[in-house]
Amino acid sequence: MWNVLAKMLYRRPSTHVGLDISSCSVKIAEVANRKGVFVLNQIGVADIPESIVQENGFADKVELGALIRNLMGASGITCREVTAGLGGRNVFSRELSMPKMEEQEMKEALKWDIGQYVPFPPDTYYYDFAVLGPNDGGTEVKVLVVAAPRENVDYLREVCRIAELNLQAVDFEALALKRTLAAQENIMIVDIGTEVCQVVVYRDSCPALVRTIPIGGRQFTGIVMDVLNLTFGEAEAFKVKERNLLPQLKESEEEIPELQQQIKILADELGREIRRTLEYYQMQNSQGKITPIYLTGGGALIDRLTIAVNTHIHIPVVKHDPFTHFRTAVYYDQQYIDDVDSRLAIAVGLGMRGVRNGN
């Protein structure tokens, strides 16, 4: 059986590539571990042409494989060992409490019980587990179970084969994001993707709540298109580069141009949904103090979005910088790094998976 999560103990190479395939783009990051210091060797980003996306939402495997192969070459990446990611509705995760037992015993127990936890039809998914540590009382352990549909995992395997890559693991995007942060135990990450936001609450550094919010970067781009009468490409570039897309807090409603008003309405909706997620989690976990909230993903590049979201939540909201603990190659311009850092967070975390000890 194909392991959705790679086995934790194996001799790790000095470099590894993280591969993040979203609905509209491919992000790659080659990560090295030099005597305990993470180094970002090479990065690359490429849009997926709409012409190769099929009716089932998947890009044509041959075309996508060729795109990734070309992106690897253009980015100067020679390493062929990769970890790819799955997240959002494509992955189910749950933390369980189980009696202490040997790994082989636990594997056997889960084989018979997994169906009562996973919401996918029988025999349609792969799953794996990791023991997180002792539970309260010491007689049980906390176990993270992750499952993903077979068709999604097999699709990634085939795309990587076509791209002439050696797929080492399919990893949970929530775990990849956590790797890019310092050792903070109780936080929230909001990954603002093209179509949706993936909200992950971490308790004791483990994903405790994963929720999808149907608001994504494409909706912000759509507003720019409609108000300014631009093409999608023009609106996307404007959205990322414009420094005043959201109004300053002190501005009155009468002084705000239509574009800023419409963007603010959507940003406020996002802020309220994040607040509802936080309130739900805290109702279930009375001791679960969360701080801070990180915004990441392409949508996090919108100017002043952290400020707009923070008006709805009484804990700090900050833009996530996945390169904080990295050395970056000297030939990358800092402005370019600043322009793409949030988009590359998952790819960076996936790359770290192959060159660090533990998860």
C-alpha positions in Angstrom: 0.0 0.0 0.0 1.2 3.5 -0.8 1.9 5.5 2.3 0.2 8.9 2.2 2.7 10.1 4.8 6.3 9.0 4.3 7.9 6.9 7.0 9.5 9.1 9.6 12.8 7.2 9.9 15.0 7.0 6.8 18.3 8.5 5.8 17.5 12.0 4.5 19.2 13.6 1.6 20.9 17.0 1.8 18.4 18.6 -0.6 14.8 18.0 -1.3 12.0 19.6 -3.5 8.6 20.6 -2.3 5.9 20.4 -5.0 2.7 22.4 -4.4 0.0 22.0 -7.2 -3.0 24.1 -6.7 -6.0 24.6 -9.0 -4.3 27.3 -11.0 -0.5 27.2 -10.4 2.5 25.1 -9.6 5.0 26.1 -6.9 8.4 24.4 -6.3 11.1 25.0 -3.7 14.4 23.2 -3.4 15.5 23.1 0.2 18.8 22.1 1.7 19.9 21.4 5.2 23.5 22.6 5.8 24.6 21.6 9.3 21.2 22.3 10.8 20.6 25.5 8.8 17.8 25.5 6.2 18.9 27.0 2.9 16.5 27.9 0.1 18.4 26.9 -3.0 15.9 27.4 -5.8 12.2 28.4 -6.2 9.8 28.5 -9.1 6.2 29.5 -9.8 4.2 28.8 -13.0 0.5 29.3 -13.8 -1.5 26.3 -15.0 -3.2 27.3 -18.4 -6.9 27.0 -18.2 -6.8 25.2 -21.6 -5.3 22.0 -19.9 -7.8 21.9 -17.1 -10.4 19.1 -17.7 -14.0 19.0 -16.7 -13.2 17.0 -13.5 -11.1 19.9 -12.3 -7.8 18.0 -12.8 -5.2 19.4 -15.3 -4.3 17.0 -18.0 -1.5 14.7 -16.6 0.8 14.8 -19.6 0.5 18.6 -20.0 1.0 19.2 -16.3 3.9 16.9 -16.1 5.6 18.7 -19.0 4.9 22.0 -17.3 6.5 20.9 -14.1 9.5 19.4 -15.9 10.0 22.7 -17.7 9.7 24.7 -14.5 12.3 22.5 -12.8 14.7 23.1 -15.6 14.0 26.9 -15.8 14.5 27.2 -12.1 17.8 25.4 -12.2 16.7 22.5 -9.9 18.6 19.3 -10.5 17.3 17.4 -7.4 14.6 14.8 -8.4 13.5 13.7 -4.9 10.1 15.4 -4.2 7.3 15.6 -1.6 3.9 16.7 -2.9 1.0 18.1 -0.9 -2.7 17.6 -0.5 -5.0 19.7 1.6 -8.5 21.2 1.9 -11.4 18.9 1.0 -8.9 16.4 -0.5 -7.6 15.3 2.9 -9.3 14.1 6.1 -7.4 14.3 9.4 -8.4 13.5 13.0 -6.6 13.2 16.3 -7.5 10.0 18.2 -6.7 8.7 21.7 -5.5 5.1 21.6 -4.1 2.7 24.2 -0.3 2.5 24.3 0.9 -0.3 22.0 3.7 -1.2 19.5 3.5 0.4 16.1 2.7 -2.8 14.4 -0.2 -3.5 16.8 -1.5 0.0 16.3 -1.3 -0.4 12.5 -3.4 -3.6 12.8 -5.9 -2.0 15.1 -6.4 0.9 12.8 -6.8 -1.4 9.8 -10.0 -2.7 11.4 -11.3 0.6 12.9 -10.4 3.2 10.3 -13.7 3.0 8.5 -15.6 4.5 11.5 -13.4 7.6 11.4 -12.8 8.4 7.7 -15.7 9.9 5.8 -14.7 8.4 2.4 -16.3 5.3 1.0 -14.4 2.0 1.8 -11.5 1.1 -0.4 -11.4 4.5 -2.0 -8.6 6.1 0.1 -5.1 5.7 1.5 -4.4 6.5 5.1 -1.5 6.7 7.5 -0.9 7.7 11.1 1.7 9.2 13.4 1.9 8.9 17.2 2.1 12.5 18.6 2.8 11.7 22.2 1.3 10.7 25.5 -2.3 11.7 26.3 -3.4 12.9 29.8 -3.0 10.1 32.3 -0.2 8.3 30.5 -2.1 5.1 29.6 -3.0 6.4 26.1 -1.3 8.2 23.3 -2.4 10.8 20.8 -2.5 9.6 17.3 -2.9 11.7 14.1 -4.8 9.9 11.4 -4.7 11.3 7.8 -6.6 10.0 4.8 -6.8 11.0 1.2 -8.8 9.7 -1.8 -6.8 7.2 -3.9 -7.6 9.1 -7.1 -5.9 12.3 -5.8 -2.8 10.4 -4.6 -2.5 8.3 -7.7 -2.9 11.4 -9.9 0.1 13.0 -8.1 2.2 9.9 -8.6 1.5 9.8 -12.3 2.1 13.5 -12.8 5.5 13.2 -11.0 6.4 10.1 -13.1 5.7 12.1 -16.3 7.7 15.0 -14.9 10.6 12.6 -14.3 10.5 13.1 -10.6 10.9 10.6 -7.7 7.9 11.1 -5.5 9.0 10.3 -1.9 5.8 11.2 -0.1 2.4 12.8 -0.3 2.1 15.1 2.7 -0.7 16.9 4.5 -0.5 20.6 3.7 -1.4 21.6 7.2 1.8 19.8 8.5 3.9 21.4 5.8 2.7 24.9 6.8 3.5 24.3 10.5 7.1 23.4 9.6 7.7 26.9 8.3 6.9 28.4 11.7 9.0 28.7 14.8 8.2 26.3 17.7 4.8 27.8 18.5 2.2 25.4 19.8 -1.2 27.0 19.7 -1.7 29.1 16.5 -4.0 29.5 13.5 -2.9 29.6 9.9 -5.2 30.9 7.2 -4.0 29.8 3.7 -5.8 32.0 1.2 -5.7 30.0 -2.0 -7.2 30.7 -5.4 -10.7 29.4 -4.8 -10.9 28.8 -1.0 -9.2 29.5 2.3 -7.9 26.6 4.3 -8.0 27.5 8.0 -5.9 25.3 10.4 -5.9 25.6 14.2 -2.9 23.9 15.9 -3.0 22.6 19.4 0.3 21.5 20.8 1.7 21.9 17.3 -0.7 19.4 15.9 -3.7 20.2 13.5 -6.7 20.2 15.8 -9.2 21.8 13.5 -9.2 22.2 9.7 -11.9 24.2 8.0 -12.4 25.4 4.4 -13.9 28.9 3.8 -15.3 29.5 0.3 -13.4 32.8 -0.2 -10.3 32.9 -2.3 -8.0 35.2 -4.2 -10.0 34.7 -7.4 -13.0 36.5 -5.8 -10.8 39.6 -5.0 -9.5 39.5 -8.6 -13.0 39.3 -9.9 -13.9 42.5 -8.1 -10.9 44.3 -9.7 -12.0 43.0 -13.1 -15.6 44.2 -12.7 -14.9 47.6 -11.3 -11.9 48.6 -13.5 -13.0 46.6 -16.6 -9.7 44.7 -16.8 -8.8 41.2 -18.1 -8.1 38.5 -15.5 -4.4 38.7 -16.0 -4.4 42.5 -15.7 -6.6 42.4 -12.6 -4.4 39.8 -10.9 -1.3 41.8 -11.5 -3.0 45.0 -10.2 -4.3 43.2 -7.1 -0.8 42.1 -6.1 1.0 45.3 -6.9 -1.5 47.9 -5.8 -0.6 49.3 -2.3 -4.0 50.9 -1.5 -6.4 48.2 -2.4 -8.0 48.4 1.1 -8.8 51.7 2.7 -7.1 53.0 5.8 -9.1 52.5 9.0 -9.6 56.2 9.6 -11.2 56.9 6.2 -15.0 57.5 6.2 -17.3 55.5 4.0 -18.0 58.5 1.8 -14.4 59.0 1.0 -13.7 55.4 -0.1 -13.6 54.7 -3.9 -15.9 51.9 -5.2 -13.0 49.4 -5.7 -11.8 49.8 -2.1 -15.4 49.5 -0.8 -16.0 46.2 -2.7 -12.7 44.8 -1.6 -13.4 45.8 2.0 -16.8 44.0 1.9 -15.1 40.8 0.9 -12.2 41.2 3.4 -14.7 41.9 6.2 -16.6 38.7 5.3 -13.3 36.8 5.4 -12.6 38.3 8.8 -15.9 37.3 10.2 -15.5 33.7 9.0 -12.1 33.5 10.6 -13.6 34.8 13.8 -16.4 32.2 13.7 -13.9 29.5 13.3 -11.9 30.8 16.2 -15.0 31.1 18.4 -16.1 27.5 17.5 -12.7 26.1 18.4 -12.6 28.0 21.7 -16.1 26.8 22.6 -14.8 23.2 22.2 -11.5 23.9 23.9 -12.0 26.3 26.8 -8.3 26.3 27.6 -7.3 26.7 23.9 -5.8 30.2 23.8 -4.7 30.9 20.2 -2.1 33.5 19.3 -1.2 34.7 16.7 -3.1 34.2 13.5 -1.0 33.9 10.3 -2.2 34.8 6.8 -0.5 33.0 4.0 -1.1 31.9 0.4 -1.3 34.2 -2.6 -4.3 36.1 -1.2 -2.2 37.2 1.8 -0.2 39.5 -0.6 -3.2 41.9 -0.7 -2.1 45.1 0.9 -3.5 45.8 4.3 -5.5 42.5 4.4 -4.0 41.6 7.8 -5.3 45.0 9.2 -8.8 44.5 7.7 -9.0 40.9 9.2 -7.7 42.1 12.6 -10.6 44.5 13.0 -12.8 41.5 13.6 -10.5 39.5 15.9 -8.9 40.6 19.2 -5.6 38.7 18.8 -2.7 39.6 16.5 -3.1 38.8 12.8 0.2 38.9 10.8 1.4 38.0 7.3 3.4 34.7 7.4 6.9 34.8 6.1 8.0 31.2 5.4 11.6 32.2 4.8 12.2 33.7 8.3 14.4 30.8 9.4 16.1 30.3 6.0 19.2 31.5 4.3 18.3 32.3 0.7 20.5 32.1 -2.3 22.3 35.4 -2.9 21.1 35.7 -6.5 17.5 36.2 -5.5 16.4 39.8 -5.4 14.8 40.6 -2.0 11.8 42.3 -3.7 11.1 39.1 -5.7 11.3 37.1 -2.5 8.8 39.5 -0.8 6.5 39.2 -3.8 6.3 35.4 -3.8 7.0 34.3 -0.2 3.3 33.7 0.8 2.6 31.7 -2.3 5.5 29.4 -1.6 4.8 28.6 2.0 3.4 25.1 1.4 6.1 24.2 -1.2 8.8 25.3 1.3 7.3 23.2 4.1 7.0 20.2 1.8 10.7 20.6 0.9 11.6 20.8 4.6 9.9 17.4 5.0 12.7 15.7 3.2 15.7 17.2 4.9 14.8 17.6 8.6 14.6 15.1 11.5 11.1 14.2 12.6 7.9 15.6 10.9 
